[in-house]
Amino acid sequence: MRILTLNANGIRSAARKGLFEWLPAQQADVVCVQETKAQEAQLDAAHRPAGYHCHWHDARSKKGYSGVAVFSRHAPDSVLDTLGWESFDCEGRYLEVRFGTLSVVSLYLPSGSSGELRQGFKFEVMAWFSGVLDGWLRSGREYVLCGDWNIVRGALDIKNWKSNQKNSGCLPEERAWLNELIEQRGWVDTYRTLKPAAQEYTWWSNRGAAYANDVGWRIDYQLTTPGMRERLRACRVHRSPRFSDHAPYAVDYAMDLR
């Protein structure tokens, strides 16, 4: 089973850059997309890859904002798109598809880079979401959480480590929260498990020559429940071609959805 995740920074923009021409060759069983920046009714067949079941969770708070999607080769048993906190749910940041005892989630956690108000909301989400994550760990289900977490884990995950210590996404409180989920509570960082010492990035600022100089951040993850660790086989960050300011990240698991 191959699962691919991408923050598209606008599904229509990514489509114009060739995302859906590129996708078939990747042979992904499940594709998770974040920041669709569209309402489902605005999207035609060009935004629905052939051979996939397509599910969307659009932002209700405002149009052209946030939004997540999941494309799967097999029809899921069920689809969930709310977690019970309206301030989070209305922004279109969570979509879960279930296949038997496996859940695959397309997740887009808030960024705090626009200012104190959104950074405050990000901290609220982090505190609340910890309980959700603990519930998933206790559920008996296996989870693969795909998406843009807007947080790096450590120095290997960001080019300019020292100069970003006071910037959203690299704040000590954010990193401590994410690392505690992984190092203490048991969530598995698939990339760091498969590539313990590698230094690759999944996001580059559009400012300056960040992409050309590979001045990036690793903020896109596939985190899994502990039972999926032994199923990990390979992973790849697709640095090119470029469909957005993020790179697609794919993971192969020893599992069959059929």
PABA-413503 format. One record per residue (C-alpha): residue number from 1; x, y, z. Coordinates in Angstrom, 2 decimals, padded with zeros to 5 digits. Each point is the difference from the previous one (the first is absolute). Last residue first. Example, Ala and Ser with C-alpha at 12.3 -4.5 7.8 and 13.67 -1.06 7.14 Angstrom:
2
ZAPA|i|xx|yy|zz
ZAPA|2|013.67|-001.06|007.14
ZAPA|1|-001.37|-003.44|000.66
//
This chain:
258
ZAPA|i|xx|yy|zz
ZAPA|258|-008.29|-005.02|-000.68
ZAPA|257|001.90|002.59|001.99
ZAPA|256|003.23|-001.96|-000.12
ZAPA|255|002.72|000.56|002.56
ZAPA|254|003.77|000.06|000.08
ZAPA|253|000.13|003.79|-000.03
ZAPA|252|001.59|002.33|-002.56
ZAPA|251|000.20|003.72|000.86
ZAPA|250|-000.32|003.01|-002.29
ZAPA|249|000.68|003.70|000.66
ZAPA|248|-001.05|002.58|-002.58
ZAPA|247|002.03|003.22|000.20
ZAPA|246|-001.36|003.30|001.32
ZAPA|245|000.15|003.48|-001.60
ZAPA|244|-002.35|-001.35|-002.65
ZAPA|243|-000.03|-002.40|-002.96
ZAPA|242|003.76|-000.29|-000.42
ZAPA|241|001.51|-002.86|-002.01
ZAPA|240|002.04|-000.62|002.03
ZAPA|239|000.90|-000.39|003.66
ZAPA|238|-001.95|-003.23|000.17
ZAPA|237|000.72|-001.06|003.60
ZAPA|236|000.19|-003.77|000.08
ZAPA|235|-000.74|-002.77|002.45
ZAPA|234|000.70|-003.71|000.31
ZAPA|233|-001.10|-003.19|001.79
ZAPA|232|-002.01|000.82|003.10
ZAPA|231|-002.20|-002.90|001.15
ZAPA|230|001.87|-000.54|003.26
ZAPA|229|-000.81|003.55|001.03
ZAPA|228|-003.72|-000.32|-000.72
ZAPA|227|-000.84|-001.41|003.42
ZAPA|226|001.43|003.09|001.68
ZAPA|225|-002.70|002.31|-001.43
ZAPA|224|001.14|002.01|-002.97
ZAPA|223|001.33|003.45|-000.86
ZAPA|222|000.30|000.91|-003.67
ZAPA|221|001.55|003.40|000.00
ZAPA|220|000.27|003.38|-001.69
ZAPA|219|001.98|002.60|001.99
ZAPA|218|003.54|-000.65|-001.21
ZAPA|217|001.32|003.54|-000.56
ZAPA|216|002.00|001.46|-002.87
ZAPA|215|002.97|002.00|-001.17
ZAPA|214|000.74|-002.21|-003.00
ZAPA|213|001.91|002.76|-001.80
ZAPA|212|-002.31|-000.06|-003.03
ZAPA|211|-003.00|-000.44|002.29
ZAPA|210|000.89|002.89|002.29
ZAPA|209|000.98|002.34|-002.83
ZAPA|208|-001.69|003.12|001.31
ZAPA|207|-003.41|-000.41|001.57
ZAPA|206|-002.23|-002.86|-001.10
ZAPA|205|000.91|-001.78|003.21
ZAPA|204|000.93|-003.65|-000.35
ZAPA|203|-001.90|-003.00|001.32
ZAPA|202|000.63|-003.77|000.05
ZAPA|201|003.63|-000.12|001.06
ZAPA|200|002.69|-002.65|000.00
ZAPA|199|002.75|-000.65|002.51
ZAPA|198|000.59|-003.70|000.56
ZAPA|197|001.32|-001.39|003.29
ZAPA|196|-002.78|-002.34|001.11
ZAPA|195|-001.42|-000.75|-003.47
ZAPA|194|-002.65|-002.71|000.40
ZAPA|193|-001.01|000.92|003.55
ZAPA|192|000.53|003.72|-000.66
ZAPA|191|-002.31|-000.14|-003.01
ZAPA|190|-002.69|-002.11|001.65
ZAPA|189|-000.24|002.13|003.14
ZAPA|188|-001.71|-002.55|002.27
ZAPA|187|-002.43|001.05|002.74
ZAPA|186|000.92|-001.63|003.30
ZAPA|185|-001.05|002.37|002.77
ZAPA|184|003.49|000.86|001.21
ZAPA|183|002.32|000.47|-003.00
ZAPA|182|-002.61|000.69|-002.67
ZAPA|181|-002.65|002.05|001.77
ZAPA|180|002.69|001.56|002.18
ZAPA|179|001.91|001.02|-003.12
ZAPA|178|-003.03|001.85|-001.34
ZAPA|177|-000.65|001.89|003.23
ZAPA|176|003.67|000.81|000.64
ZAPA|175|000.35|001.31|-003.54
ZAPA|174|-002.96|002.31|000.39
ZAPA|173|001.13|001.32|003.40
ZAPA|172|003.56|000.56|-001.27
ZAPA|171|-001.27|002.09|-002.94
ZAPA|170|000.99|-001.38|-003.41
ZAPA|169|-003.33|000.16|-001.80
ZAPA|168|-000.56|003.62|000.96
ZAPA|167|003.29|001.87|000.13
ZAPA|166|002.04|000.69|003.13
ZAPA|165|002.48|-002.86|-000.47
ZAPA|164|000.28|000.69|-003.73
ZAPA|163|003.53|001.47|-000.14
ZAPA|162|001.59|-002.97|001.76
ZAPA|161|-001.45|-002.75|-002.20
ZAPA|160|000.43|001.48|-003.45
ZAPA|159|-000.38|-003.10|-002.15
ZAPA|158|-002.85|-001.64|001.86
ZAPA|157|-000.85|-003.60|000.82
ZAPA|156|003.40|-001.23|001.14
ZAPA|155|000.05|002.70|002.68
ZAPA|154|-003.17|-001.23|001.66
ZAPA|153|-003.65|-001.03|-000.24
ZAPA|152|-001.36|002.53|-002.48
ZAPA|151|-003.56|001.28|000.39
ZAPA|150|-002.66|001.03|-002.54
ZAPA|149|-001.71|-003.40|000.36
ZAPA|148|-000.64|-000.35|-003.74
ZAPA|147|-001.47|-003.36|-000.73
ZAPA|146|-000.51|-003.68|000.37
ZAPA|145|-001.03|-001.77|003.19
ZAPA|144|000.13|-003.77|-000.50
ZAPA|143|-002.07|-001.71|002.67
ZAPA|142|-000.39|-003.60|001.15
ZAPA|141|-003.14|-000.65|002.03
ZAPA|140|-000.09|-001.32|003.55
ZAPA|139|-001.55|003.27|001.16
ZAPA|138|002.53|000.84|002.71
ZAPA|137|002.47|001.67|-002.37
ZAPA|136|-002.89|001.83|-001.68
ZAPA|135|-001.18|001.31|003.34
ZAPA|134|003.49|001.24|000.81
ZAPA|133|000.05|001.86|-003.31
ZAPA|132|-003.31|001.70|000.75
ZAPA|131|001.26|000.99|003.43
ZAPA|130|003.16|001.51|-001.46
ZAPA|129|-002.20|001.85|-002.50
ZAPA|128|-001.36|002.32|002.68
ZAPA|127|003.39|001.29|001.16
ZAPA|126|001.35|000.27|-003.56
ZAPA|125|-003.15|001.72|-001.25
ZAPA|124|000.19|002.62|002.74
ZAPA|123|003.69|000.60|-000.81
ZAPA|122|-000.91|000.50|-003.66
ZAPA|121|-002.80|002.37|000.99
ZAPA|120|002.51|002.12|001.89
ZAPA|119|002.32|-000.03|-002.99
ZAPA|118|-002.98|001.12|-002.09
ZAPA|117|-000.60|003.04|002.19
ZAPA|116|003.69|000.74|000.52
ZAPA|115|000.85|000.41|-003.67
ZAPA|114|-000.08|-001.41|-003.54
ZAPA|113|002.59|-002.70|000.74
ZAPA|112|-002.21|-001.94|002.38
ZAPA|111|-000.80|-002.80|-002.40
ZAPA|110|-002.94|-002.28|000.70
ZAPA|109|000.08|-003.80|-000.27
ZAPA|108|-001.01|-001.56|-003.30
ZAPA|107|-000.88|-003.69|000.23
ZAPA|106|-000.94|-002.62|-002.56
ZAPA|105|-000.67|-003.09|002.10
ZAPA|104|000.33|-003.68|-000.93
ZAPA|103|-001.77|-002.41|002.34
ZAPA|102|000.69|-003.73|000.00
ZAPA|101|-002.18|-002.56|001.80
ZAPA|100|-002.10|-000.75|-003.10
ZAPA|99|000.69|002.83|-002.43
ZAPA|98|-000.90|003.34|001.55
ZAPA|97|000.31|003.47|-001.50
ZAPA|96|000.65|003.01|002.22
ZAPA|95|-000.18|003.67|-000.99
ZAPA|94|001.27|002.84|002.17
ZAPA|93|000.89|003.66|-000.58
ZAPA|92|-003.13|001.47|-001.58
ZAPA|91|-000.08|003.27|001.96
ZAPA|90|-003.45|-000.66|001.45
ZAPA|89|001.26|-003.05|001.90
ZAPA|88|002.55|001.94|002.03
ZAPA|87|-002.26|002.69|001.47
ZAPA|86|-002.79|-002.57|000.01
ZAPA|85|001.69|-002.41|002.38
ZAPA|84|-001.57|-003.43|-000.39
ZAPA|83|002.50|-001.88|-002.13
ZAPA|82|-001.74|000.36|-003.36
ZAPA|81|000.75|-001.43|-003.46
ZAPA|80|-000.58|-003.75|000.15
ZAPA|79|-000.19|-002.42|-002.95
ZAPA|78|-001.04|-003.65|000.17
ZAPA|77|000.77|-003.39|-001.50
ZAPA|76|002.36|001.65|-002.46
ZAPA|75|-000.34|-000.64|-003.74
ZAPA|74|003.26|-001.30|-001.38
ZAPA|73|002.34|002.06|-002.18
ZAPA|72|-000.08|002.83|002.51
ZAPA|71|000.03|003.80|-000.37
ZAPA|70|-000.18|001.99|003.25
ZAPA|69|-000.66|003.73|000.27
ZAPA|68|000.67|002.95|002.28
ZAPA|67|-001.14|003.63|000.16
ZAPA|66|001.90|003.18|000.98
ZAPA|65|-001.50|003.16|-001.45
ZAPA|64|-001.55|000.96|-003.34
ZAPA|63|-003.38|000.52|001.62
ZAPA|62|-000.31|000.98|003.65
ZAPA|61|-000.89|-001.65|003.31
ZAPA|60|-001.57|-003.00|-001.73
ZAPA|59|003.32|-001.45|-001.07
ZAPA|58|-000.42|-002.93|-002.34
ZAPA|57|000.24|-003.68|000.92
ZAPA|56|000.35|-002.08|-003.13
ZAPA|55|-000.22|-003.63|-001.09
ZAPA|54|001.05|-001.49|-003.33
ZAPA|53|-000.15|-003.69|-000.92
ZAPA|52|002.85|-000.52|-002.42
ZAPA|51|000.33|-001.58|-003.45
ZAPA|50|000.33|003.28|-001.86
ZAPA|49|001.26|002.89|002.11
ZAPA|48|-002.67|002.55|000.95
ZAPA|47|001.24|003.56|-000.55
ZAPA|46|-000.31|-000.04|-003.79
ZAPA|45|-003.46|-001.54|000.44
ZAPA|44|-001.36|003.27|001.38
ZAPA|43|000.56|001.91|003.22
ZAPA|42|-002.02|003.05|001.05
ZAPA|41|-002.70|-002.11|001.67
ZAPA|40|002.66|-001.50|002.28
ZAPA|39|000.82|003.42|001.43
ZAPA|38|003.56|001.13|-000.49
ZAPA|37|003.23|000.84|001.81
ZAPA|36|001.15|-003.64|-000.23
ZAPA|35|002.34|000.71|002.88
ZAPA|34|000.76|-003.64|000.78
ZAPA|33|-000.02|-003.09|-002.19
ZAPA|32|000.17|-003.65|001.01
ZAPA|31|000.53|-002.58|-002.74
ZAPA|30|-000.77|-003.67|000.66
ZAPA|29|001.01|-003.03|-002.08
ZAPA|28|002.84|001.90|-001.61
ZAPA|27|001.31|-001.31|-003.31
ZAPA|26|002.33|002.99|-000.46
ZAPA|25|-000.38|-000.19|-003.80
ZAPA|24|-003.66|000.98|000.28
ZAPA|23|000.82|003.24|001.92
ZAPA|22|002.13|001.87|-002.51
ZAPA|21|-002.80|000.98|-002.41
ZAPA|20|-002.18|000.92|002.97
ZAPA|19|002.63|002.25|001.53
ZAPA|18|000.85|001.78|-003.26
ZAPA|17|000.57|003.63|001.04
ZAPA|16|-003.57|000.93|-000.91
ZAPA|15|-001.20|-002.73|002.37
ZAPA|14|002.13|001.45|002.81
ZAPA|13|-001.66|003.41|-000.50
ZAPA|12|-003.45|-001.57|000.05
ZAPA|11|000.83|-001.95|003.15
ZAPA|10|001.19|003.14|001.79
ZAPA|9|003.05|-000.10|002.26
ZAPA|8|000.30|-003.68|-000.97
ZAPA|7|001.13|-001.25|003.41
ZAPA|6|000.88|-003.51|-001.10
ZAPA|5|-000.28|-003.51|001.42
ZAPA|4|000.61|-003.36|-001.65
ZAPA|3|-000.91|-003.43|001.35
ZAPA|2|001.33|-003.16|-001.62
ZAPA|1|-001.34|-003.40|000.98
//
